[in-house]
Amino acid sequence: MSLSNRVTSTLLSKLSQSFRVGTALLTLFTLALPPQVLADNAALLKLFEIMKAKGSITQEEYDLLVATAKEDSAKDVPSASPAPAAAPAPAVASVESYPTEQRLQQMEARIAETEAEMKALDAHIAESRKSLAELDKLSAENPKDLLEKMLDGKWYENLSFRGYAQFRYTAVYGDNGGDLSVPNDRSVSDMESFMIRRGRLVLSGDVTDHLYIYAQTDFAGSTGSGDYALQMRDLYADIALDADKEFRFRVGQSKVPFGFVNMQSSQNRAALERPDALNSAVEGERDIGAYFYWAPKEKRKLFSKLVKEGLKGSGDYGVFGIGAYNGQGLNRGDLNGQPHYVARFSYPVEFSNKQIMEFGIQGYTGSYVSRVSSIPGVGTPASPEHGNKDERVALSYILYPQPFGIEAEWNWGRGPQLTDDMTAIESTSLQGGYVQASYRIKDGQAAWLPFVRYNHYDGGRKFGTNSPWDRVTELDIGLEWSPRPEIELALMYTHTFTRTNTSTAPYNDVEDVDRLGLQLQWNF
């Protein structure tokens, strides 16, 4: 039975009960009339018949009233014994003391009141039925359509705030620990204790069916001096060409679609930082540019699922993407008027056993203008005005952890690198990558993810001053524990076999250093 039928039945039941109560009161009132009135007034008996015919009283109540009237009438028949001549006078006076006309008027008034109440109740029932019909119509609509009607013209109601923060402690061990420098991890220092590694706040949402906006700031950004600063990370718009948003343009400052690990949010990554081999291509992962992305509706749902279910997905950057960007890095303007061009193809596949694999290939090309400064005892290295050739190609393979997972990427190419004699910056070959294995254990809301990662890179660090050579070989062993979706605790031990100190000339290699990182992340 529908909601409207249940409510209507309830109202009709209450009406019937009210009517029956009124009838019972009327019956009791009638029975309370003096016997003389019931016996002598034939009109009143006729009224009983009319009330029965209209259904105002039941047959049982009618029979009771008539029987009572007849019984009282029999009692009032004069006896055979003689009676004084004046005896009937009191009876007449008794009848006159209860005028029949007045009683009838009172009863008619009561009946009129009852009918008026019934009409009012009928009107109320009709109004309720109308409201219930409208409610049934609304409940039958698609929830998405209903929400769109409610928010029609209120695009700002579609925007949402979210974010995360990472509180980290890092300890460095070894005789050479003081010389260790990790470009993408400011927490690595023998002088550092506690720090806020990231403090992100995201504002995003659909302004219209074809326009999506995204803005992300970092409260723990770096100005280059090591001080905290509020920094723009993302500011872009997605312009969809179709209702399912399978075809879309992304314009503004956003992540460059090169490398799975670069596109994967730090909020979702198991390891504390990205590997140098892929991150050296786009430090900060972002640049100002314009891209075109395409992905079928089913694949877009799969990309979303990989993130929502905690499988460490990279997000939705399409099955195919192509675009152009400045190429000078995060929050930096172009220096040569020659954009970088990038293209990527990545295809996730879900098998019948629910296991998901993803294969990807990507590449970019352009010219990078290195920042130069004087090197003690050598001078300022020479560098082409419009930059050195900067190009790479990379392969990606992801087996999402259900429960066992593998994440592997490798890239090859050429990029700016300081020569061995430190007198010039030239385009030199590079190569490197990483392999990570993990095992995901679900325990109710909690999740455990032990992992091990090997990271190797041999090439230039183009974003560093003078684009020095950079040789890295490291092994990471870690454990991520998430007792609840909003809380994550990660512990990672790293052994550095070799790593170039790219922050200070003469850019020596640091070997055999250990470090331990402990991080608490909260999501909101």
FIBA-557084 format. One record per residue: residue in one letter; x negated, y negated, z of N, C-alpha, C in turn. Coordinates in steps of 0.1 Angstrom, whole numbers, plus 2048, in hexadecimal, padded with zeros to 3 digits. Example, Ala and Ser with C-alpha at 12.3 -4.5 7.8 and 13.67 -1.06 7.14 Angstrom:
FIBA-557084
A77C83984E78582D84E77C82184E
S78081684777780B84777F80084F
//
This chain:
FIBA-557084
M7F780C8008008008007F77F4800
S7FB7EA7F87F37DE7F67F57D5803
L7EC7CB8047EC7C280F7FA7BA80F
S7FE7B680380B7AE8028177B7806
N8177C48028227CD8068227CF815
R8177D181B8167D382981C7C7831
V8177BB82D81C7AF83482B7AD832
T8307AF82583E7AD8238477B782B
S8427C482C84A7CE83484A7C9842
T83F7C484783F7BF8558497B4857
L8497AA84E85379F84F8617A484F
L8647AD8468727B28448767BA851
S86C7C185686F7C88638737BF86E
K86B7B486F86D7AA87A87B7A4878
L87F7A186B88B79B8688977A486C
S8957B18698A07BB86C8A27BB87B
Q8967BB8838977BC89189E7B0897
S89B7A48918A17978968B0798893
F8B479D8888C279D8848CA7A788D
R8C37B28908CA7BC8998CB7B68A7
V8C17AF8AC8C27A98B98CE79F8B9
G8CF7978AF8DA78D8AE8E77948AE
T8E879F8A78F57A68A68F97AC8B4
A8EE7B18BA8F17B78C88F67AD8D1
L8F07A18D18F47968DA9027928D7
L9067918CA91378E8C691D7988CB
T9197A58CA9227B08CF9247AE8DE
L9197AC8E591B7AB8F492379F8F7
F9217948F09297888F293878B8F0
T93B7928E69497958E294F79E8ED
L9477A88F294C7B18FC94F7AA909
A94879F90B94979791795678E917
L95D78D90B96978590B97478B914
P97C78291998778792299079191A
P99579B92199D7A691B9A97A0914
Q9AF79591A9BB7909149B878A906
V9AD7849049AA77F8F69A878A8EC
L9A17958F099F7A08E79AD7A78E4
A9B57A88EE9C27AF8EC9CC7A78E4
D9CC79A8E69D77928E09D378C8D3
N9C678B8CF9C27848C39BF78E8B8
A9C878F8AF9C67988A49BC79389A
A9BA78689A9B07808919A2784895
L9A07868A299378B8A79907998A2
L99A7A18A29997AF89D9957AF88E
K99C7A58879997A487998A79F877
L98579788097779287F96E79E881
F9717A888A9697B388B9687BB87E
E9737BC8779737C486B96A7BD860
I96B7AF8609637A88579547A985A
M9517A98679437AA86B93E7B8867
K9467C28699427D08659407D1856
A9497CB84F9487CB84093B7C583B
K9377BA84192B7B283D91F7B9843
G9207C384C9147C985190F7C285D
S9177B88639127B186E9127BA87B
I91B7C487B91C7CD88691D7DB880
T9187E58889187F28839267F8885
Q92980488093580B88293780E890
E92C81289792D8168A59318098AD
E92B7FE8AA92F7F28B293D7ED8AF
Y9417EF8A294F7EB89F9597F48A6
D9568018A795F80A8AE9608078BD
L9548038C29548008D095C7F38D3
L95B7E98CA9637DD8CC9727E08CB
V9767E78C19847EA8BF98A7F28CA
A9827FC8CF9878058DA9887FD8E6
T97F7F48E99807EB8F598C7E28F4
A98F7DD8E899B7D48E69A87DC8E9
K9A87E88E39B47F08E59B67F48F4
E9AB7F78FA9AC7FB9089B17F0911
D9AC7E490E9B07D89169BE7D5913
S9C27D79069D07D49029DA7DD90A
A9D67EA90B9DF7F49129E07F0920
K9D67EB9269D67E79349E07DC937
D9E27D392C9EA7C792E9F87C992B
V9FD7D6927A0B7D9924A137D8931
PA1F7D1932A267CF93EA2C7DD943
SA2C7DF950A317EB956A407EB957
AA477F7959A567F8959A5C7F1965
SA557F0970A5B7EA97CA5E7DB97A
PA697D6980A6C7C897EA627BF983
AA617B497CA577AA980A5D79C980
PA58794988A5E786989A5D77F97C
AA6777797AA6877096DA5C76796A
AA56763974A4A75A972A3D761970
AA3D76F970A31776970A29775963
PA2F774957A2677394BA1F76694B
AA2375C952A1C74E951A0D74F954
PA0875695E9FA7579609F275C954
A9F876794E9F276D9429F0763937
V9FB75B9349FA75192A9EF74792D
A9EF74393A9E573993E9D773F93D
S9D574C93F9C875293E9C3752930
V9CD7559269C97559189C6747914
E9CE73E9189CB7309149BE72B91A
S9BA7319269AD72C92C9A1730924
Y9A373A91A99873E91199D73B903
P99E7308FE9A372C8F199C7348E6
T9A373C8DE99E7448D499773C8C9
E99D7318C59977288BB9897238BE
Q9877208CB97A71B8D09707268CF
R9747328D396B73D8D39677408C4
L9707408BB96D7438AD9637388A8
Q96572C8AB95C7218A794E7248AC
Q94D7288B994072B8BE9397368B7
M9417418B493C74C8AD93774989F
E94074189893C73C88B93073488B
A92E72C89592272389691672C898
R9177368A090C73F8A2908747895
I91374B88E910752882909749878
A90E73C87790873386E8F9731871
E8F673087E8E872E8838E073A87E
T8E57468808DE75287C8DB75286D
E8E674F8658E474E8578D9744853
A8D973985A8CF72F8578C173485A
E8C073B8658B37418698AE74B85F
M8B875385A8B575D8508B0757843
K8B774C83F8B27458338A473F834
A8A173A84089473484288A73F842
L88D74B84888475684888275C83A
D88D75C83288C76082488275781C
A88374A81F87A74081886C74381C
H86A74682985C74982E857755828
I85F75F82785B76C820857769812
A85F76180B85C75E7FD84E7577FB
E84C74E80583F747804834750807
S83675981182B76381482876C809
R8337708028317797F68297727EB
K82B7657EA82475D7E081575C7E4
S8137597F08057587F57FE7667F4
L8057707F77FF77E7F67FC7817E8
A80577D7DF8027807D07F67797CC
E7F476C7D07E87657CC7DB76C7D2
L7DD7717DF7D17777E57CE7847DE
D7D878C7DA7D67987D27CF7957C5
K7D378A7BF7CD7867B27BE7837B4
L7BB77B7BF7AD7787C27A47847C5
S7AA78D7CD7A27997D17A07A27C6
A7A87A27BB7A77AA7B079C7A57A6
E7987997A878E79379F7807987A3
N77779879976979C79B7637927A5
P75C7987AF75678F7BA74C7847B4
K7457887A973D77E7A374577379D
D75077679675876C79075E76379B
L7637697A67697627B175F7587B7
L75275D7B97487547BF7457497B5
E74574B7A974274179F74D73679F
K75973A7A17647317A27637287AF
M75F72E7BA75D7277C675271D7C5
L7477217BE73B7187BD73B7107B1
D7467107A974670879D7446F979F
G73A6F47997376E679B72E6E37A7
K72A6ED7AE7226EC7BA7156F47B8
W70D6F07AE7016F77AB6F76F87B7
Y6F76EE7BF6ED6EE7CA6F06F97D4
E6FD6FE7D47017097DD6FA7167D9
N6F57167CD6EE7237C86E07237CB
L6DA7187D06CC7187D46CA71F7E2
S6BE7257E36BB72B7F06AD7287F4
F6AB72980169D72780769973580C
R68C73880A68674480F677741810
G67074A81666174981765B753820
Y64E75182264775A82B63A753830
A63475883A62875384061F75E844
Q61275C8426087668465FE760850
F5FE76785C5F57638665E976D867
R5DD7698655D27728635C677086D
Y5C077B8705B377B8775A9784870
T59D77E86D59378686658678686D
A58079186E57379387556979886B
V55D79286A55279686154779C869
Y5427A88645387AF86B52C7B2862
G5207B18675147B485F50A7A8860
D4FD7AB85D4F37A185E4F5796853
N4FB79A8484FC79083D50A78A83D
G51278C848520788848521779846
G51877184B51976284951875D83B
D51276583251176182451C76681C
L52576E82153077481953B769816
S53E76880954875F8045527667FB
V55F7657FE56976B7F65727607F1
P57175D7E45787527DE5877517E1
N58E75C7E059C75B7E25A175F7F0
D59775E7FA59B761808593758811
R59A74D81559374381D59174882C
S59875282F59775783D58A75F83F
V58376383557776A83656B761839
S56776184655C75884B55875D859
D54B75C85C54776086954A755873
M54F74986E55373E87756273D878
E56974587157874487157E74D87B
S58974988159075188B59F754886
F5A874C88B5B674E8875B974387C
M5C27478735C673D8695D3741863
I5DA73785E5E67398565E173B847
R5E27478425DD74A8355E674482A
R5F374682C5FD74182360A73D82B
G61073282761C72E82D625729822
R62D73281C63572F81064372C813
L64972280B65771F80C65C71E7FE
V6667257FB66C7267ED67A7207EC
L67C7187E368A7137DF68D7187D1
S6987207D069B7257C36AA7287C1
G6AE7297B56BC72C7B26C07297A4
D6CC72D7A16D272B7936DA71D794
V6D571478C6DC70778B6E9709782
T6E77107786F271476F6F072276B
D6F87277626F773575D6EA737754
H6E472C7506D972C7476CD72574C
L6CD7207586C271875E6BF71D76C
Y6B372276E6AF72677B6A271E77F
I6A271978C69671179068F71879C
Y68271679C67A71C7A766F7127AB
A66E7107B86647077BD65E70D7CA
Q65170E7CA64A7147D663F70C7DA
T63E7097E76337017ED62C70A7F7
D61F7067FA61770E80361270480E
F61670781B6126FE82660470182A
A5FE70B8255F070E8295E770E81C
G5EA7048135E27038075D56FD80B
S5CB6FE8015BE6F88035BB6ED7F9
T5B56E37FD5B16D87F45A36DA7EF
G59D6E57F358F6E77EE5856E47F9
S58A6DD8045816DA80F5836E481A
G58D6EC8195906F682459B6F182D
D59F6E582B5AA6E08335B76E482E
Y5C16E68375CF6E98335D56DD82C
A5DE6E08235E56D681C5F26DC816
L5FC6D38146086D880D6056D87FF
Q6076E37F86036E57EA60E6EB7E2
M6106E57D66196EB7CD6146F87C7
R61C7037C861870F7C261F7127B5
D62D7117B66357137AA63F7087A9
L64270479D64C6FB79A6506FD78B
Y65B70578965E70877B66D70A77A
A67170B76D67F70E76A68071A760
D68972376268C72D758699729750
I6977297436A272573B6A6731733
A6B27377366B77437306BE740723
L6BC7497196C374770C6D075070B
D6D27587156DE7617146E3763723
A6EF7697236F676A7306EF77473A
D6E877E7346E178873C6D378473F
K6CF77973A6C177373C6B777D738
E6B978472D6AF78D7276A4785720
F6A877971A69F77171369F76371A
R69275F71E69175372668474D724
F68473F726678738726675733734
R66873373866372E74565A723742
V65D71774865670B746652705753
G6457017546416FA761634701766
Q63270077362670677962B71477F
S62571E77A62A72C77E61E73577D
K62074278061574C77F61374F770
V60675176D60275575F60476475E
P60B76875460E77775360277F74E
F5F87807575EC7887555E878F761
G5E979C7615E67A576C5F27A7776
F5F57B47786007B77815FD7B178F
V5F17B37945EE7AE7A25EF79F7A3
N5EC7987985EE7897985FC785799
M60578C79261378879261A78D79F
Q6157987A561B79D7B16197937BD
S6247907C46247867CE61B78B7DA
S6147827E060C7857EC61578A7F7
Q6227867F762C78B80062E79A7FF
N62C79F7F362E7AE7F16227B67F0
R6167B07EF60A7B87ED6067BE7FA
A6017CB7F95FC7D28055EE7CC809
A5E57CC8005D77C68045D87B7807
L5CF7B380F5D07A58145CE79B809
E5C579E7FF5C27957F45C179D7E7
R5C27957DC5C179B7CF5B279F7CB
P5B07A97C35A37AD7BF59D7A27B5
D5907A07B65897967AE58A79979F
A58A7A579B5897A878D5957A2785
L5A17A278B5AC79D7845AF78E788
N5AC78B7955AF77E79A5A5773794
S59977879059076E78A59476977D
A59E76F7775A476B76A5AC75E76C
V5B475E7775BD75377A5BD751789
E5B374B78F5B374879D5BF73F7A1
G5C67437AB5D273C7AF5DE7417A8
E5DB74979D5E67517965EF74878D
R5EE73B78E5F87327885F1727780
D5F97227775F571776E601710768
I5FF70576260B6FE75C60C70374D
G61770774961970C73C62870F739
A62971672D63771A729636728723
Y64073072764073E72464D74371F
F64D74D71765A754713659762718
Y66476671F66577372567177B71F
W67078871D67B79071967B79D720
A6877A17256887AE72B6977B272A
P69A7BF7266A87C37266AE7C3734
K6BB7C27356C27C07426BE7CC74C
E6BD7D87466BA7E374F6AC7E2755
K6A27DD74D6957DC7526947D075C
R69C7C675A69C7BB7646A17C0772
K6AB7C97716B07CE77E6A57D7784
L69D7DE77C6937E77826887DE788
F6847D47816797CB78767E7C5794
S68B7C27956907BD7A26907C87AD
K6947D47A96947DF7B26877E27B8
L67C7E17B066F7E47B566A7DB7C0
V66F7CE7C066C7C57CB6757C77D7
K6827C87D468C7C87DF68B7D57E8
E6867E07E16857EC7E96777EE7EF
G66F7E47EF6627E57F56587ED7EE
L6597EE7E16507F77D96447EF7D3
K6427E37D86377DA7D46377D77C5
G6437D37C06447CF7B263E7C17B0
S63C7BE7A36367B179F6407A679D
G64D7AA79C6577A079965A7A178A
D66479878666979977866178F76F
Y65779476865178C75E653791750
G65E79974F66279E74265B7AA73E
V6617B173465A7BC72E6507B7724
F6537AB71E64A7A571564A796719
G63D79071963C78271C63177C713
I63377070F62976970762A75A70A
G61E75370A61F74570D61273E70D
A61173171160572971160572171E
Y5F871F7235F671872F5E971072E
N5E77077385DC6FE7375CE706738
G5CE70F7415C27177425B771374C
Q5B97077535AF70275C5B270676B
G5BE70C76D5C071177A5CB70A782
L5CE70E78E5D97097965D76FA79A
N5E16F27975E26E479A5D66DC794
R5D26E17885C76DA7815CC6D6773
G5C96CA76F5CD6C67615C46CC757
D5C86CC74A5C06D173F5B46C873D
L5A96CE73859D6C67365986C6728
N59F6CE71F59A6CE7115A56CE707
G5B16CC70B5BC6CB7025BF6D86FA
Q5B96E36FE5BB6F06F85C16FA701
P5CD6FD7005D47067095CF715708
H5D071C7125CE72B7125DB73170D
Y5DA73C7065E57447015E5752708
V5F175770C5F17637135FD76B70E
A5FC77970E60778270B60678E714
R61179471761279F71F61D7A871C
F61B7B671C6257C071B6247C9726
S62F7CB72D6307D473963D7DC739
Y63C7E973A6497F173964A7FB745
P6547F874E65680175965F80D755
V65D81975966582475666982B763
E67682E76467B83577067F84376B
F67984E77167C85B76E687861776
S68C86D772697873778695876787
N68987878B68687A79968486D7A1
K68886279B6888547A167A84E7A1
Q67085679D66285079D661846792
I65A83B79465983078B64B82D787
M64882C77A63B82977563C81C76D
E63181576C63080976462380875D
F6238067506188047476177F6742
G60B7F074260A7E373D5FE7E0735
I5FE7D672C5F37D17255F47C2724
Q5EA7BB7255EB7AC7255DD7A6720
G5DE79A71B5D27937175D4784716
Y5C977D7175CA76E7155BD76A70D
T5BE75E7085B27587015B3749702
G5A77427035A773470459972F706
S59772370A58A71D70D58B71771B
Y58171A72358171573157670B733
V5796FF73956F6F573C56B6F674A
S55E6FA74C5596FD75A5566F0761
R5576F076E5536E57765446E7779
V53D6DC77852E6DD77A5296D4785
S51E6D878B5186CF7955096D2795
S5016CA79A4F36CC79A4EF6D77A3
I4E66E079F4E06EB7A64D26E77AB
P4D06E77B84C36E37BD4B76EA7B6
G4AE6E27B24A26E77AB4A46EB79C
V4B06EA7974B36EE78A4BA6E2782
G4C36DB7884CB6D17824D96D677E
T4DF6CE7774ED6D17734ED6D9766
P4F46E57674F46EE75B4FC6E8750
A4F76EB7444FE6E673850A6EE735
S5156E77305226EE72E5296E8722
P52E6EF7185356E970D5406E0712
E5426D570A54C6CB70E55A6D070E
H55D6D970556A6DE70356B6EC709
G5616F07115626FD71855C709710
N55B71471755772171256272A70F
K56073370656A73D70356E74570F
D57B74671158174D71D58C756718
E58976371859376D71359277A71A
R59D78171D59D78E7235A979671E
V5A77A37205B27AD71E5B27B672A
A5BE7BA72E5BF7C373A5C97CE738
L5C77D973E5D17E473F5D57E674D
S5E27EA74F5E87EC75C5EF7F975C
Y5EE8007685F680C76A5FB80C778
I60880D77A60E80D78861681A78A
L61382179461C82C7996228277A6
Y62E8237A763481D7B36358277BE
P6318237CA63082C7D663D8327DA
Q64083E7D564C8457D964A8547DB
P6428597E563B8517EF62D84D7EA
F6278567E16198537DD6198497D1
G60F8407D260E8357C86008337C3
I5FF82E7B75F282A7B15F481D7AA
E5EA8147AC5EA8077A55DC80579F
A5DB8047925CE80378C5CF7F9781
E5C47F07805C37E77755B47E5772
W5B27E37655A47E07615A47D6755
N59B7CD75559A7C374A58C7C1745
W58C7BD73857F7BA7315817AD72A
G5757A772757679A720569792720
R56B78571E56077C71E56476F725
G55B76972C55F75D734553755737
P55574873C54974074054174674B
Q53474574A52B74A75451E743754
L51974075F50C73976050174375C
T4F873E7544EC7467504E374975B
D4DB7537594D27587644C974D769
D4C474475F4BB73A7644C372D769
M4D072E7694D972476F4D8716768
T4D471675B4D370A7544DF70774A
A4E77117484F370F73F4FE719743
I50A71573E51671E73F51A723732
E51B73073051E736723529740725
S52F74471953974F71953275C71A
T53576472452E77172653877C728
S53578872553E793727540796735
L54C79C73855079F7465597AB745
Q55A7B27515637BE7525647C1761
G56F7C77645727CB7725807CF774
G5837D47805917D87835927DE791
Y59D7E479459F7EA7A15A87F679F
V5A77FF7A95B080B7AA5B480C7B9
Q5C180D7BB5C780E7C85D081A7C9
A5CF8217D45D882D7D75DF82A7E4
S5EC82D7E55F382B7F15FD8367F3
Y60383680060D84080361783980C
R62383980862E83180F63683B817
I63883882464084082D64B837833
K65783C83066383583566883B842
D66B83384C67083885967C82F85D
G68783185769382885A69081B853
Q69181085B68D80385667E801855
A67780885C66880685C66280D850
A65680884D64E80E84163F80D844
W63881884162A81884362481A835
L618813832612814825603814827
P5FD8208295EE8208295E981F81B
F5DE8198185D981780B5C981780B
V5C48197FF5B58187FD5B38127EF
R5AA8087EE5A88017E15997FF7DE
Y5968027D25888007CD5897F47C3
N5807EA7C55807DD7BD5727DB7B8
H5717D97AB5647D77A45657CC79A
Y55C7C379955B7B878F54D7B478C
D54B7B277F53E7AD77A5407A376F
G53E79777254178C76853F77F76F
G54477476854276776E54F763776
R54C75A77F55875478755A746781
K56274577756473977056972E778
F57273178257872678A56E720794
G5637277975597227A055171779A
T54C70E7A254370379D53770A796
N53470678A52A70B78152D71977C
S53971E77E53D72B77953273677B
P52E73878852374278A526750787
W51C75878651F76778452576C791
D52C77778F53377D79B53378C79A
R52D7927A352C7A17A45327A57B1
V53D7AE7B05447B27BC5477C17BB
T5447C87C65487D67C854C7D87D6
E5587DB7D855E7DC7E65677E87E7
L5697EC7F35737F77F657C7F2802
D5897F38005927EF80A59A7FB80F
I59C7FC81C5A48068225AE7FF82C
G5BB80182A5C47F98325D1800835
L5D97FA83E5E67FF8425EF7F4844
E5FB7F583D6057EB83F6117F1846
W6167EB8516217F085862C7E5859
S6387E98556437E085564E7E685E
P64F7E286B65A7E78746687E386F
R6687D78696757D28646727CA857
P67B7C884E6787C18426727B3844
E6767AD84F67179F85066379E857
I65D7A985B6507A98626477B485C
E63B7AF8596307B88546237B685B
L61D7C185F6107C08656067C885D
A5FB7C28595F17C98505E37C9856
L5DC7D48555CF7D585A5C67DA84E
M5BB7D384B5B37D78405A47D6843
Y59D7E184158E7E18425887E1834
T57E7D88325777D78255687D9827
H5637E281F5547E381E5507DD811
T5477D38125417CD8065347D3803
F5337DA7F85277E07F351E7D57EE
T5247CC7E651D7C07E15287B67DD
R5247A97DF52D79E7DB5247917DA
T52678B7CF51E77E7CC5247737D4
N51B76B7DA52075F7E15217547D6
T52D7527D152F7497C653173B7CA
S5317387D753372A7DC5277227DD
T51B7287DE50F7217E05047267D7
A4FD71D7D04F17217C94E67257D3
P4DE72F7CF4DB7357C24E47427C0
Y4F07437C64F974D7C34F475B7C5
N4EF75D7D14E976A7D44F47757D7
D4F17817D64FA78C7D94F978F7E8
V5047927EE5057967FC5097A57FC
E5017AD8045047BC8045077C1812
D50E7CC8125117D481E5167CB82A
V5227C68275297BE8315377C4833
D53B7C48405487C98435517BE849
R55D7BF8465677B684C5747BD84F
L57B7B78595887BC85D5927B185E
G59D7B48575A87AA8575B57AF85D
L5BB7A78655C87AA86B5D179F868
Q5DD7A28635E679885E5F579C863
L5FB79186860A79286B611789861
Q61B78F85B623788851631788855
W63877C85564677C85764D77684B
N65877C84766077883C66D772840
F67276883967E76183D68575D830
//
